Amino acid sequence: MKHKSFFKNVAVISIGGFLARGIGALYRVPLVGALGGYGMGLYQMAYPFFCLMLTFSSAGVPAALSRMVAREEGRGGGRQTALAALKLFFLLGLTGSVVMAVFAPLVGKMQKEAALAACYRALSPSVFLVALVSVLRGYFQGKSNMAPTAVSEIAEQVIKAAAGTLFAYRLAADPVRAAEAALFAVTLSEGAALVYLLARWRREERSRMLPVRPATGYDVFRAALPVMVSASLLPLSQTVDSVLVVRLLARHTPRAVALYGLLSGGAAALIRLPAALCCGIAAAAVPSVSRAASEEEARERSLRAISLALLLSVPCALGLFFFAEPIVRLLYGGLSAEDAAVLVRLVRILSFSAVSLSATDVLAACLTGMGRAGHAALSMLAAVTVKLFVQLLLVPDPAFSVEGAALAADLCYLVAFFLDLFYTIRKKRGKAYDHGRESRNGAGGSDPAGEGGALLRGQGAGAHRGNSLGANA
């Protein structure tokens, strides 16, 4: 891919992602006013389990499918691969929705909030819808067409914000129903995104060329599995955080839930905005790196992508650190002086993660494109383990309190970044580059199963990001 085309794709999807997340962040201002503290707490507590279900049903699909489509596009196999993926993830997404609805009461009890059951049921159809949306986005991204992803992300946020605000204010007298309705707006937004992407899909000219052996759902699942495993680690740790951090805080303060809300719903949401600027780099990097003719070229393209990510994220991190107080005052003016002061400290601590999180997303996408998906999975596993250990060590200490959880997050992303960087620049000794391997199709056709095997030896959490609905929430 030429530099000009790469930067164009980065610009399209980054602008779209930034606008989408900007709308999502601004949406929280009226939403907090409509839901109040309790309603917003329910809204926020519903997301970790929801994101976990998304991970098992669709996370990693955009990155993995993008790689397969990019490799097969020249032989006309991309559309057939996407069709196989749609059939598979139709079933996985439907299963995820059913599981979420059935286990809603049990999870609510585990979180010691029975009212969450209704919230989970309102969100459950989104799991199915997001699975299909992820496949279609991966298909278009593999063809280096980032516009459908960007437009669908913006449409999601506009519809969610409009419907959610309307529902929340109409039902403001009942915080539980208001939170449930606001979460149902997420389902409506995903349905709208799916309709738009299907319309774009139908307008695509059907390829006249067929691969020697079309990919099957099993091939796609093998390719997506390591990406899904890697992408599941962070949401799983966040689900654990929603229980563990609150309980650790409760040992020394009665404001445990409020402090956790400031961390996850306030500071973390702001830190994700710089990562949104870099989501286009991660999405564009997968097909770009996948098409590299040699390992050296793939490494050069990866380093170019990470350099661009640092160029964008470092100024954002500096802005968050030095201007944390006016940012909090502007966006969260309704907070008490005590909560505002806590939030300012959390934003400054987590500002370092604005760089490492953005860079980790891009490096994980590059590793996916290089066929090293499992390496990013190992990196994230190590990073999450470090985070858990630091939380257990610092959060129960009143001297650190919730700031200990923020420091743990900083270390988590920092560990993931350096490990991903190491795996990206490390050479494969004694092995030919994956892109140049002889195909088993005989006629030079792509071997989807072979790609799946390569991905199983390798990983990408950028998927993530491709599917960070929790971050958009």
N, C-alpha and C positions, 0 to 999 in steps of 0.2 A: 504494500500500500504506500503510495506516495505521501510525503510529509503533508502536502496541502490537503489531501483527502483525509488524512488522520486528524489534523487540527480542525477541519470542518466538522467531522463527526464528533470530536470532543466538544466543540463549541455548541453544536445543536443539542446534544443530550445534557451537557452541563447547564446550559441556560434553562432548559426545560426542567431539569431536576432542581435547580436552585429556585426557580419560580414556584415549583410545586411545594417545596419544603418551606419557602417563604410564606406562601398562602397558609400552609399547615401551622406554621408558628404564629402567624397573626390570628388565625382562627381560634387559638387557645385563649386569646384575650376576652372576646365576648363569651366564649364557652365557660370560662371560670366564673364570669358574672352570672350566667344563667344557672349553672349547676351548683354553685356554692362549694364549700370545702368538702362536704361529704359526697356529693354527687361527682365531683371531680376526682375524688379519691377512688370511687368505684370505677370511673372511666379509666383511670390510669392503672388500677390493679388488674383490669381485665386483659391488658395487652401482653404481659409476659407469656401467659398460657396460649393466647391467640398466636403470638409470633412463633411459639414452639410448634404449634400445629401446622403453621405455614411452612416451617422449616422442613418438617417430615413429609409434607405433601408437595412442595414446589420449590423450596430454596435450592439454589444451584442450577436450576433448569436454564435460566437465561444464559449463564456463562457456559455451561456444558453444551447446550444445543447450539449456541453461537459458534463455538469452536467446530462442531461437527458440520454445521451448514457452511461455514467459511471454507472448510477443507473440501466439501463436496460440491460447492456452487458451480465450479467450472464443468462438472460432469452432469449437472442438472439434478443432483440427488437431494438437494436441500429441502425441497417441498415434500418429497416422500418421507424424509426423516422427520420433518415437522408433523406430518400426518400420523406417523407411528407414535410420536411423543404425545400428541393430543389424545389419542386413544388410551394410552397408558395413564397419563395424568388426569384424565377424566375420572378414571376409577380411583386413583389415589386421592384426588381432591375430594371426591364424593365420600370416600371412606373417612377422610379427615374431618369433614363437616359433621358426619354422623357421630364420630367418636367425641368431638367437642360438645355436641348437644347432649349426648347420653351421659357424659361424665361431668357436665356442668355443675350439678349439685354437689358432687363429691369434691371437686376442686374448690368450690366456694367454701365448703366446710373446712378444708385444709387451710384456706386463707382466713378462716374465722370470720367470714362475711357471707351469709346465706343469700343476700340480695344479688350477689355476683352471678348466680345461676341464670337469672333472666338476661343479664348482660351478655353472658357467653352464648346463649341461644340466639340473641340478636346478631351476634358476630359470626356464628357458625357457618351460614351460607357463604360468607366471604372466603373461607378456606377453599371451597370448590371453585369459586370464580377466579381467585388468584392463581390457582394451579393452571387454568387454561390461559389466563392473561400472561403468565410467565413463559409459557411455551411460545405464544405468538410473538412476544417481545424478543425472545431468544432467536427466533427465525429471522425477524427483520434485522436484528443486530448482526447476525451472521452474514447477512447480505450487505453489511455496512450501510444500512438504511436506519439511521437513528431517529428520524422524525416521528414514526409511529410511537416509539417508546416515550419520547418527549411530550408529544401531544396528549397521549393517554394518561401520563402522570399528572399533567396540568389539569386535565378534565376530571380526574379522580378527586383532586384536592378542591377544585371549585365546587363540584357537586356535594362533596362531603361537608365543606364549610357552609354552603348555602342551606342544605337540608338539615345538617346538624344544628346550626344556630336556630333555624325556624322551629325544629322539634323541641329543642332544649328550652326555648323561651315559652313556647306554648304549654309545656308541662313543668315549668319551673316550680310550681307549688308542690310537686312530688319529685324529690331528687332521684329516687330510684327509677321511676318511669322516664324521667328526663335523661338520665345517663343511658338507659336502655335504648331510648329513641335516638340519641346522639350516636351510639354505636351502630345502630341499624343503618344510619346514614353512610357508614363505611361500606356496608353491603350494597347499598344503592350505587355508590360511587364505583365499586368494582364491577358491578353489572354494566354500568355505562361504558367503562373502559373496555370491557369484553365486546360489547356491541360495536364500538368504534374499530377495534382491531380486527374483528371478523369482517367488517365492511372493507377494510384495507386489504385483508387477505383475499377476498373475493375479487377485488379489482386487479390483483396481481396476475400477470399473464402466466398461464400454466406452461410449465417447462415441457418441451417436446423431447428432451433427452432424458433417458432413464439410467440410473446407475446399474452396474452389472449385477450387484446384489443390494437391493434396497434395504435400508436399515429397518430393524424391527423394534418393537417396544422394549424388548429385552436389551438390545444394543444401546438404546437411549438410556435405559435405566442403569446399565453398567457404567455408562459415561457420566451420568449425573450423580451416581451414588456417592463417590468420594467428596464431591462438591457439597452434597446435601449433608454428609456427616460433618464436614468442616463447618458449614454454615449453621449447623444445629448447636454447636458448642457454645457460642456466645448467647443466643436466646435461652438455651438451657441454663446457663450460668445466671442470666438475668432473672429467670423464673425462680431460681434458688435464692437470688439476692432479695427478691420481693418478700421472701419469708425469713431468710437468715439475717439480713441486715436489720430488718425491723426488730427481730427478737434480740439481736445483740445490742441495739440501741435502747431497747426497753429495759435493759439491766440497770441503766443509770439515768434515764429520762422518761417522763410520761409523754413526751412529744415525739415518740419514735416514728409514728406514721407521718406526721407533718414533716419531719426532717427527711424521711425517705422520699416524700413527694417533692420537696425542694431539690433533692439530688437528681431523681429520675425524671421528673416532669418539668423541672426548671433548668438546672445547669446542664444536664446531659442533652436536653433538647437544643440548647444553644450551641453546644459543642458539635452537634451533628450537622449544623449548617455548613461549615467549611467542607465537611466530607461530601455534602451535596454538590458543592462546586466541582469536586473531583470525581463524581460518579460517572461523568461522561468519559473521563480518561480511562477508568476501569472498563467500561463497556466497549469503548473503541479499541482498547488494548488487546482484548481476546481475539477478535478476527485478525488484527494486525500481526500479532505475535504468531498466531496459528499458521499464517501464510508465509512465514519466514522460511527461506530456503536452506538455512543452516543454523546450527546452535549459536554461532557467533552473531549472526544477524538477529536472531530472536533475543539474545541478551542485549544487544545494542538498542533494539526497539523497547525492551523493558526498561532499560536505564533512562531512555529518553522520556518514557511515560512517567517514571517516578520523579525525574527532575522537574517535569511540568507540574506534578502534584505538589511537590515541595514549594515551587514558585508561587502557587496559588494559596496553599494552606498556611505557610509561615506568616505572611502579613495578617491573615485572619486571626491566627493565634495571638499575635502581638496586640491586635486591636481588642480582642476579648480580654486579655490580661490588663492592659492599661486603661481601658474604658469600661470595665466591668460594672462599675457603679452607675454611670449614666445609662448604660444599656438596661440594667435591672430596673432602674427608676422609670425608664420609658416604657418597657414592656410589662412590668409587673408592679405598676404604681399602687395597686390595691393591697400589697403586702404590708404587714406591720413592720415597724422599724427593726425589730429583732430578726424577723424572717428575711427581710431584705439584706441585712448585714450578713446573715449566714449564706444566702444565695450568692452574694458578691464574692465571698471567700471561696465558695465551691466553684464558681465560674473561673476564678483566677487559677485555682489548683488544676482544674480540668482543661484549661486552655492549652496545656502541653499536649493533651490527647487530641486536640484538633489537628495537629500535625501527624502524630503517629497513627491515628485512626485512618486519616485520609490516605496516608502512604501505605498502610497495611492493606486497605481495600484494593489499591492499584496493584501492589505486588502480588496479592492473591490472585487477581485476574490474570496477571502476566504468567504466573505459575500454571494456571489452568490452560492458557494458550500454549505453554511449552510442554504440556502433558505431564506436569509434576504436581497434580492436584493433591496427592496425599501428603506432600511436604508441608503445604499450608495448613492442612488438618493437624499435623503434628505440632506445628508452630502454635496454632490456636489452643490446642490441648495444653501445651506447656504454659502458655500465657494465662489461661483460665485457672490453672492449678496455682500459679503464683498469686493471682488475684484472690482466690479463696483463702490461701494461707495468710496473706497480709490483712484481709478483712478480719479473720479470726484473731489476729494479733493486735490490731489497732482499734477496731470499732468498739469493743467493750471498754476501752480506756476512755474515761471522760475527757482526758486531755486532747484526744483526737476526735472521738465521737464520729459524726457523719463525715467529717473531713478525712478520716481514716479510710472510709469507703472510696472517696474521691482519689486519694493517693493510690489505693489498690488498683483502681481503673487505669490510672496513669501508667503504673508498672505493667499492667496486663498488655496494653497496646504497645508499650515500648518493647517488651519481650517479643511479641508477635512480629513487630516491624523488623527487628534485627535478625531474627531467625528467617523470616521470609526473604530478606535481602541476601542473607548468606546462601540460601537455596537458589536464589535467582542468578547470582554471579558464579556459583560453583559449576564447574564443568562436569559433564558426564564422562567419566573415564572408562575407556574400553568399550563404549557403546556408540552406535551411530545415532545421529539426531533423529528423533521420532518422525519428523516430517519426511525424511528421506527413506524411510523403511519401505521395502518392497511390499506391495499390496498382494493379498491373497486372492484378489479378484481376477488376476491374470491380465486384464486389459488395462491396467493402470487405474482401475477404479478404486475408490476409497474402501477400506475395510472398516465398517463401523464397529465391529466387535473388537478389532485391533485397537481402535481409538479408545474404546471403553477400557481395554486392558491397560493402555498407556495412562489413562486418567486414574485407573485404580492404583497405579503405582505413583501416581502423583496427585493435586487438589485445588480449589479456589474458593475463597470465602467471599470474594467480591460478589459473589452471588448474593453474593449478597447483597451485598448491597443491592444487587439488582432486585432484590425482593425485600427491601427494608420497609415494609409497611409499618412496622412498629415505630420506626424512626419518623415516619410521616404522620403518625397518628395525631 
